[in-house]
Amino acid sequence: MGRFLDKACTKIQDTNTKESPWRLCTVTQVEQVKTLISLVPVFASTIVFNTILAQLQTFSVQQGSSMNTRLSNSFHIPPASLQAIPYIMLIFLVPLYDSLFVPFASKLTGHSSGIPPLTRIGVGLFLSTFSMVSAALLEKKRRDSSVLDGRILSIFWITPQFLIFGISEMFTAVGLIEFFYKQTTMGMESFLMSLTYCSYSFGFYFSSLLVSLVNKITSTSADSKGWLGENDLNKDRLDLFYWLLAVLSLLNFISYLFWSRWNIKSLRNNNSNVVGDEKI
């Protein structure tokens, strides 16, 4: 791939005539394209991560609505407010990470960031799996308590899945931004930052697509609308859907391990070239 792209900045004939910029690129432009191609798998690996985020903002809120939200006789916790937990955690955890963990890890690894950004992203992707495992276990407990025992669990039972995801977001989301700023070619930071927001949009779109596919596949008859088609958590099987997301998240993490190594090799090859505005 690298040799093929290098042809874009190679003069076929040595002439004094000025080449069209549409026919002959600078070395910088070619290296930027190489960098972008090497980053596509890393970007794609965060889509499933943001699909999990979509569940915390939709089905997890629906979970909270079916639980006991009473904090006192006169105050009820709004289920939608649980979405603030990961971001409140970021406010406290990110400074602690930078002031305590980074100096300690830097002494062990010799890396200025404590751990490389790609490693940080991978840790977050791995932890997000446990967020869905926690959500699946909680939903099974909530459903059995409601259907079999007639008990309504407290909404505080739902907080672990938000707490775990908050920790994973500190690694993945912040690590992705750090990676774009520290590991990419100069002049591409703003463009690559926009990819993080594209990841959010793709993740939420994939969430909607996944729900539709699951309902279509799990509909066994005309009367059955699938795992998530009843709009009633006591009849739906949201716990199975969470287990599916946990498996997808784990597979996504395994795929990320391969592509992150490939990315490191690609960036090393790109950085070994001389980057400039001249043509070869």
Secondary structure, DSSP 8 states (H G I E B T S, - for coil): -HHHHHGGG--SS--SS---TTTS--HHHHHHHHHHHHHHHHHHHHHHHHHHHHHHTTHHHHHHHTSB-BSSSS-B--GGGGGHHHHHHHHHHHHHIIIIIHHHHHHHH--TTSS-HHHHHHHHHHHHHHHHHHHHHHHHHHHHHHHTS----BGGGGHHHHHHHHHHHHHHHHHHHHHHHHHS-TT-HHHHHHHHHHHHHHHHHHHHHHHHHHHHHH--SSS---TT-SS-TTTS-HHHHHHHHHHHHHHHHHHHHHHHHHHHHHHHHHHTS--SS---
